[in-house]
Amino acid sequence: MAGSAALTLLTGASVQPWARRITGHGERRGAGAGVAFGVLGFAAATVAATVDGPGAVVAVLAAAVLFGAGYGILLVSGLVTVENITPPDQLAQTVAVFYCLIYLGFAVPFLVSLAAPHIGYGACFAAAAAVMLLALVPGMRVASR
């Protein structure tokens, strides 16, 4: 378990320089890539929850890498967007609010643990992927301003 968490964090940190380059071409590109990695991470997590043996281990490792990449890209893309839309005299407090909001994502595993006994892990992961895709709509509107 600790290894998959470390792999997720390492991947998230490793992709940030690359994320900065692709986000430099427009925040939309970064947000779209981050959401794509997140959705693929939920797909890999669904596989991990439904298979046994070595296949489950591979799926967990794949999910860790995909979630880490999504996290790293979305963090950078969000910070670039905040930088671009915030007046300089309000940047510090806006970045602080951004961090407060983005770290609400740490509640997802807790929410999954509450819902999974009732609807199953596959449904939880599908719902989380759908929420990510739906959140992309207002995110793209903000990025286009």
Secondary structure in CASP SS format (residue, H / E / C, confidence):
PFRMAT SS
TARGET T0000
AUTHOR 0000-0000-0000
METHOD secondary structure of the structure
MODEL  1
M C 1.00
A H 1.00
G H 1.00
S H 1.00
A H 1.00
A H 1.00
L H 1.00
T H 1.00
L H 1.00
L H 1.00
T H 1.00
G H 1.00
A H 1.00
S H 1.00
V C 1.00
Q H 1.00
P H 1.00
W H 1.00
A H 1.00
R H 1.00
R H 1.00
I H 1.00
T H 1.00
G C 1.00
H C 1.00
G C 1.00
E H 1.00
R H 1.00
R H 1.00
G H 1.00
A H 1.00
G H 1.00
A H 1.00
G H 1.00
V H 1.00
A H 1.00
F H 1.00
G H 1.00
V H 1.00
L H 1.00
G H 1.00
F H 1.00
A H 1.00
A H 1.00
A H 1.00
T H 1.00
V H 1.00
A H 1.00
A H 1.00
T H 1.00
V C 1.00
D C 1.00
G C 1.00
P H 1.00
G H 1.00
A H 1.00
V H 1.00
V H 1.00
A H 1.00
V H 1.00
L H 1.00
A H 1.00
A H 1.00
A H 1.00
V H 1.00
L H 1.00
F H 1.00
G H 1.00
A H 1.00
G H 1.00
Y H 1.00
G H 1.00
I H 1.00
L H 1.00
L H 1.00
V H 1.00
S H 1.00
G H 1.00
L H 1.00
V H 1.00
T H 1.00
V H 1.00
E H 1.00
N H 1.00
I H 1.00
T C 1.00
P C 1.00
P H 1.00
D H 1.00
Q H 1.00
L H 1.00
A H 1.00
Q H 1.00
T H 1.00
V H 1.00
A H 1.00
V H 1.00
F H 1.00
Y H 1.00
C H 1.00
L H 1.00
I H 1.00
Y H 1.00
L H 1.00
G H 1.00
F H 1.00
A H 1.00
V H 1.00
P H 1.00
F H 1.00
L H 1.00
V H 1.00
S H 1.00
L H 1.00
A H 1.00
A H 1.00
P H 1.00
H H 1.00
I H 1.00
G C 1.00
Y H 1.00
G H 1.00
A H 1.00
C H 1.00
F H 1.00
A H 1.00
A H 1.00
A H 1.00
A H 1.00
A H 1.00
V H 1.00
M H 1.00
L H 1.00
L H 1.00
A H 1.00
L H 1.00
V H 1.00
P H 1.00
G H 1.00
M H 1.00
R H 1.00
V H 1.00
A H 1.00
S H 1.00
R C 1.00
END
